[in-house]
Amino acid sequence: MNFGRGPSVVLNVGGTRYSFSREVLKDFPLRRVSRLHGCLSEQDVLEVCDDYDRERNEYFFDRHSEAFGFIMLYVRHGHLRFVPHMCELSFYNEMIYWGLEGSHLDYCCQRRLDDRMSETRTYYAAEEPPGEAAGRPEGKGRRPPGAEGGKWLERMRRTFEEPTSSVAAQILATVSILFVIVSMVVLCASTLPEWRAPENRSVEEQSRYTAESVREPSGIIEAICIGWFTAECIVRFIVSKNKCEFVRRPLNIIDLLAITPYYISVLMTVLTGENSQLQRAGVTLRVLRMMRIFWVIKLARHFIGLQTLGLTLKRCYREMVMLLVFICVAMAIFSALSQLLENGLDLGTKNKDYASIPAACWWVIISMTTVGYGDMCPITVPGRILGGICVVSGIVLLALPITFIYHSFVQCYHELKFRSARYGRSLSAEFLN
């Protein structure tokens, strides 16, 4: 510390005094307290605290003393919990003032804070870095060169990435959803026999992108939808902050997989001709055209439920792998035993459905998941007993990781709901203005 004298520093928080050495303040876990070490003048000190006594080298903070006591327990022991009988939001406000975040709370308190924020639709912005917010009037200050352009790009990015961030974002999301729905309806209707042309074209002929097919209503609608999705993807790529990160995102990869087949099919038609052998085969083009079903996943950008499902699968991949390992081990055991009991032993009755272990694996998987199609069933008494054990084991094994996946799903839902509520506040402000 380059300001003040004396070997120790006294912090007075709401009437409670804490004494520290100067060296301790340099790497203090609380960002606001550590800022005192770099103060060069009394003006710098008053930007950090509320008052200062030069003679006693005492710094005054008009904050909640009991809340700061719990924060000091975190500094000493590494565990941060809420103050009993104190509002969670008020304590979180104290945390932000001293430079802590919600991630510093213990897990149980994080859940309480997320629930409370979701209920009240409250959002506390993180404190600005030292030297930016301190001493600057609210809503004023100099903007660095290029700030206007950066602000415009950020607004555009939020408009395309966050459907609840503004009125324009909601309109854009609604239009995008309508295009997805129209495209899916056209795709499903194109498989109906009544949708075919009067000359009753074959499926292979329907898969071609000829000049006549483009002029048809379905071709026009498909071209318009592809044009919209392409323009949307290009604009989102242009306004993105990190282009490499943009390309690696799963939803953007899905967008690319849904858009590319159309252009590949058109390009193949242009290069190979409308009546080439590749066109008459039609298998490749039908597969590419059917990949448009991936457009349904584009709805994940606009619905919290689909986002929650994707985020849960991403966070619970260990539990999912563990679940698959359980199923594979049980499948190997029960399929071998069922094949032995139903077909491997000379008991006078052989079940041809269990002629091999791979064939028995199908029966094991539909039994463990309690689907039970009925296409395969044991006929011997030992086989039926084994079947009952297989069903019960499947219920138990599938239920074991469900608890972890459920808790992760609830946590992901609260996080995404809180983020949506945060942008909803900016949307309400835009309506008011």
N, C-alpha and C positions, 0 to 999 in steps of 0.2 A: 504494500500500500504506500502510495506516494503522498498521501494527505493525512494530516493529524500526527500526533505524537503519542508515545507510550507503548509499552510492550504488549498490551492487550486491547481488545475492542469489545465494547458492550453493546448488545442488541436489546432494545426495549420494545417488545411486541405486546401491545395492549396492556402495559403495566407490568409484564413479566420480563425480568432482566436475565440475559444470557451473556456469559463472558467467554471470549475466544482469544487465542493468540493470533497475531497478524499472519503467520505462515499458514495457519489452518484455513483462513479465508481464501487463499489463493486457489485451492482445489476443492472448495466446498461444494457438496452435491447440489445445493440450491443455487440456481443460476442468479437470482436477484442478489443473494448474499455475496456470491463470488464476484459480482460486478463491483463491489466496494473496494476490492483490492486494486483495481485499475483507476480509481478516481484520482484526478490531479488537482482539483480545486473544490471549493465548497459548493459551487454551482453543480458540478458533476455529482457530488454526494446527494444533493437535494433532488436530483432527477431520479435517484434510486430509492431514497427513503423520504419520509414526511418531514422530519426535523433532525437537527444535529446539534450536540453540545460539544463545543471544542474543548472546554476545560476538562471534562470527564471523558472525552472521546467516546461519547454515547450516541447511538443512532436510534431514532424513534420511528416505529412503524405502527400506524393506526390500523391494526388488523386484529382478527380473532385470536386471542391468546391461547385458548384451549385447542383450537385447530392447529396452531403452530406447535404446540406441545406434542401432538400426535405426529406431525411432520418431522419433528426432531427425533421421535422414536424410530422413524423410518431411517433417518440419517445414521443413527447409532446401531440399529439392529437389522435394517434391511427389509422390514415388513411395514406396509402402510395400510391402515384400515380406517374406516369411517369413525368419527367421533359419535358416541352414543347420544341419542336424542338430538341430533343435529341434522338438518336437511342435507341430503346427499349433494344437491346442486350447489348449496352454499359452501360445503366443504370442497367441492370440485373447483369452485371459484377461487378459494384460498390456495388450492394446489397450483392453479394456473398462475396466480400472482407470484408465487415463490419459484416458479419455473419447473413444475412437475407436470406430468401428463397422466391420462387415465391408465396407461399401461403400467405405471408404477404401483397401482393398487393391487392387492391380492385378488385372486380370481373370483372369490365370492363377492367381494365389493365391486369388482368390475361388472358382474352380472346385475347387481342392484343399480349401479349407475346407468347401465344401458337400458334397463327397464324404466327407470325414472325419466331418462331423456326421451325415450320413445313415447311415453305417456304425455309428457308436457311439450313435446316437439321443440326442445331447447337445444341450442348449439352455442358453445363457447369457443370463440376463435383463439387459436394459440397465440401466445405473446410474441410480438415482433422482436427481431434480434436487437441486442443492445445498440443504442445509438440511433435507431430509426424512429421508434415510437416515442422515446423519452424526449420531453421538451418540445414536441411538435404539436401544434394545435390540431384538433380533430378536423379532418376533412381538408387540411391545408398542407402545404409543403411543396418543395420543388420535386419535380419528376425528372428522372434521368432521361437522356436522349433515347428515343425509341420506345418510351413507355406507352405512348398512345397505340403504336402498332402492336406491341406485345399484348396490350389489354384487348385490342380488337381480335387478335388471334385466339386469346384465351376465351373470349366470349363466343367466338365461332366454335371452338373446340367443345365447350360445354353445351352449346346448342345441339351439336351432333352426337355427343357422348352421353349427356345427362338429360333425359326426356323431361324431368321436372324442374330444370334450372330456370326456365323462362317460358313466356307464352309462345314465342317462336319455336322453342324446342318441343313443346307439346304439340303444336301444329305439325311440325316436321315429323314427329313420331307417329302421329295419327295418320298422316299421308303414307308413311312407310308401312304401317300396319295394313292399311287398305290395299296397297300394292301387293303385299305378301298374300293377303287373303284372296285377292283376285287371281293371282298367279297360281295358287294352290287349287282354286276352283276350276280354272281352265285345265290344269294338269290332270285333275281327277276326271273331269268331264271328257277329256280327250281319249280316255280309255273305254268309254261307253260305245257300244255298237252304233247307237243312233247318232253319234257325233261324226261318223265317217262321211266322207264326201259322197255325193250321189252315185259316182262310178264305183262305190264300194271298194276303195283302195285297201290293200293289205297292210298289215302292221309294219312291214319293212318299208312300204312306200310312204306311210305316214311319218316315219322317222326322218325322211329326207327334208332338207331345207331348200326346196326348189323355189323358183320365182313364183310359181302358182301358189305354193303353200304360204309364202310370206304375205300374199295379197288377201288371203282368207282372214276372217275375223279373229280366229285363234292365233294366227301368225302375227297379226298387227298388235293384239293385246300382249303377246309374249315379247315382241320387240320393244314395246313401250315400257313394260316392267323391267326388262333387262337394261334399257337405257337409264331408267331411274336408279336402279341399284348400282350401275356402273358409275354414274355421276356422283351418287352419295359416297361410294367407296373412294373415289378419287379426291373429293373435297375433304373427307376425313383424313386421308393420307397427307394431304397438303398442309392442313392446320395442325397435325399432330406434332408434339414436342420432339419425340424420339422416333425416327422413322424405322429403325431396326426393331425397337420394341413393338411398334405398331404391326409390323409384319409377323412377329412371333406370337401375337395374341390369338387364342383359339377361335374367337368369334370372327376375327378378320380372316383367318385361314378358311373358315367355313364359308364366308362371303365369297372368297376367291374360288373355292370349289363349286359354288353354286352358279357363279357367273361365267367361269371359263368354258364349260361345256358348250354353251351356246355359240361362242365365237369359234371354238374348235370345229363344231359341226358346220358352221357357215364357211369357214376356211377350207375344210375338206371338200365341201360342195364346189367351191370355186376352183380348187386346184385339181380335183379328180374328175369333175363333171357330174352331171345329174344322173347318168346311166352307167356309171362305172361299176366294176365288180364289187368294190368296197361299199358302194351305195346299196347295191342289191343285197349284200349280206345283211346289212342293217343292224347287226348285233351291237357293234361298237357305238353306233349313233343312238340306239335305244338306251343303252346303259348311260351314255353321257347325258341324254335328255332327262332320264329318270333321276339324275343327280340333283335336279331342281328341287327335290323334296327337302334338301338341306336348307332351303329358304325358311322353312318353319322354325329352325333354330334361331333365325334372325329376330324372332319375337322375344328372345331372351334379353335383348337390349332394352325392352320396354316393360317387362313384367318382373317384379321382384321374386315371384315364385320360381321361375326358371333360373334366374340368377342365383337364388339360394340353393337350388339343386346342384348347379354346376360348382359353386363355391364349396358346398359340402363334400362333393365327390373329390374335389381337389385337396381338401384338408384331411379327408378320411381315407386316403389311398392306402395307408398302412392297415387300417381296419378292413378295407375291402380285400386287400391281398390276404390278410389273415382268414377272412371268410372263404375265399377261394381255396386256400390251402386246406381248410377244414373239409370242404366239399370234396376236393380231389382225394384226400386220404380216405374219407368214408366211402367214396365211389370205388376206389381200388379194392378196399376190403370187402364191401358188400357185393360188388359185381363178381369177384372171384368166388365167394362163398355161394352165391345164388347159382352161378354156372355149375358149380360142383354138385349142389343139391338137386338141381332140376335136370341136369343133362349129363353130368360127369360120372355119377354113380349108376351102377346097373341095378336099379330098383324095379324094373319092369315097366316103368312109365318114364318116357323121356319127353321133355318139353323142348320142341324145336325152336321156340323163340329164344331160348337161352343156349344156343349152340356154341357161342363163343363169349369170351369176357367183354369185348367191345360191344356186342349186342346187349349184354346184360347191363352195361353202363347206362344205356338209355332208360331202362326200367328203374335203375337206382336213382337217377336224377329226377325223374318225374314223381318218384315215391318220396324222396327227401323233401322236395318242394311242395308236397301234398297236391300236385296237379292231378295225377291219376287218370290218364286218358283211357285206360282200360284195354289198350291194344296188346299189352303184355301183362300177364299175371301168373304167379306161381300156382302149381296144381298139387304139389306134394305138401304133406303136413309140415316137414321141416322147412320147406321153402316159404310157407305162409307164416310160420313163426319168425323166420328171418325177415320177411317183409314187414311184419309189425314192428320188429326192433329197428328196421331201417327207417320207417316213418317217424317213430318216436325220436330216434337219434337225429334225424333231419330237423325236426322242430327245435330240439335243444341246441344243436350246432348253429342254426340260423339265428336263434334268439340271443346268443352270447354277445356278438359284436353290435347288436342293434342299439343297446343303451348308449354306447360311445357315439354312434352315428346320429342318434336322436339328439343328444346334447349338442353336438356340433351343428346340426341343422338348426336348432333353436338359436344358438349363438350367431350363426351366419344370418339368420332371418332378422334378428334384432340389429345387427350391424348395418345391413342393407336398408332396413326400414328407417334407421336413424339417419343414414346418409340421404335417403329420399326426403325425410322430413326437413333436413338442413336445406336442401335445394328448394323445398316447398316454401320455406320462409322467404327466400329471394323472389319466388314467384308471387307470393302475396304482396311483397313490397312493390313489385312491378305493377300489379293491379292498382295498388293505392296511389302510385305516382302517376 
